[in-house]
Amino acid sequence: MIIPREDGLVRIYCQLSAVAPGSNGRIDRSRVTPESILDTAQRILRPYKLEYKHRDWWTVYQFADTYNLGWKIAMVVKGMAKPSLLKSYEMERRSVAQELIAFDQSYSRLWSSRPKRILTDQDGISMADFASAFEQQQLFSSGFGVQYGPSILTAKASSNTTDLKCHDAGKPSGCNVDVASSHQDLAAMAVLGQRFPSFKVVNQCDARTWHVANWLKSDGNFHLLLFAGDVSQPSQMDRIRTFARKMAQISEIIPLQRKRPPRKGRDSRVFQDRDGIVRLLTIHSAPRQKVEFHEFPSLLRPYDEELGYDYNCIFVDGDSYYEGHGHAYDGYGIDPTRGCMILIRPDQYVAWIGEVEDVLGLEAYFGRILVERPV
């Protein structure tokens, strides 16, 4: 693949399929040099010649899945998660790797093919085909082109509360384990097993506008998003109080972070909560001026004797002063009156969706993953 760049530069991509693996079975990067890359490009372009006098930059891309694997290893090593969690790495990433390799091969051929000269040209590549492939490449790059099937980490959409087996999803061997059920219909656009999209919401206390993703830090923790619905209605606020009471009762099973996360310029040790593995964020749909921060259950607004309240834990899907309305509930396909819960994995993929009161369903999900904590 040849891409003209700025200042007279030209970028060249080469597939180094001839690189022999090292003794550990992995590609030995030390065997890849600028000279070996140039040699490959020269052989591809024969009978044309390729030479250069100035090399601005070079690198080797390898397929790496650390974003999927790192947090799993950390949880197992720390004694938080069961070792069986590690099996999900191959189950999730093997098919994705195969799909990506096949796409890269076809994408490379697309770049090297000639464009169509006329509509009846059967051999050329149309701009529509090229644009479609480019959009698909962007989905892969962003992670939104990937969807993980049901596993111990990704619940399966179901209209009932019975447990399901993931071997019916066509996954590799070793996937015959219990899978939690979930309710995709409660958040139709936050697809189970896909990267969680982001919309703008407004902070309940200071009215600042934030993307939801800004608070989903990649720190190895799960994020439980409580879409609290229209809490200006007493019946809905009662549902939220029921949620808080049930969550407090299972705090030993699903430990929530009760301290504020690290902030830039501060000693992060002051803010760490080593026991909590789930950060709870609330997003309601009521008019911001009709509800007060302290009306929410204390579980939703953590307090620290040294640092005070965490004011970055309750948000509203509503109008902002300068950036309009983010329409997060519409974007996620959530009923703005009743709301729901969405559990986000540490790698930002949707893990489980349930009703506001379905704490037992959430407990069942984590029961498949976490090591039972001593009472």
RAMO-V206819 format. One record per run of one state. SS is the DSSP state (alpha for helix, beta for strand, coil for the rest). FROM is the first residue (numbers start at 0). TO is the last residue. Records with the same first field share a line. If there is no record, write none. Layout:
SS: FROM-TO + FROM-TO
//
This chain:
coil: 0-0 + 4-4 + 8-8 + 12-19 + 21-25 + 27-27 + 31-32 + 45-64 + 77-79 + 81-81 + 112-113 + 115-123 + 125-125 + 142-145 + 147-154 + 157-162 + 169-176 + 179-179 + 182-182 + 187-192 + 195-198 + 203-207 + 215-220 + 229-232 + 249-254 + 256-266 + 270-276 + 284-286 + 290-291 + 295-296 + 300-301 + 304-306 + 309-312 + 316-317 + 319-323 + 325-326 + 332-338 + 344-347 + 354-357 + 367-368 + 370-374
beta: 1-3 + 9-11 + 20-20 + 26-26 + 80-80 + 114-114 + 124-124 + 146-146 + 155-156 + 163-164 + 177-178 + 180-181 + 193-194 + 199-202 + 208-210 + 221-228 + 255-255 + 277-283 + 302-303 + 307-308 + 313-315 + 318-318 + 324-324 + 339-343 + 348-353 + 369-369
alpha: 5-7 + 28-30 + 33-44 + 65-76 + 82-111 + 126-141 + 165-168 + 183-186 + 211-214 + 233-248 + 267-269 + 287-289 + 292-294 + 297-299 + 327-331 + 358-366
//
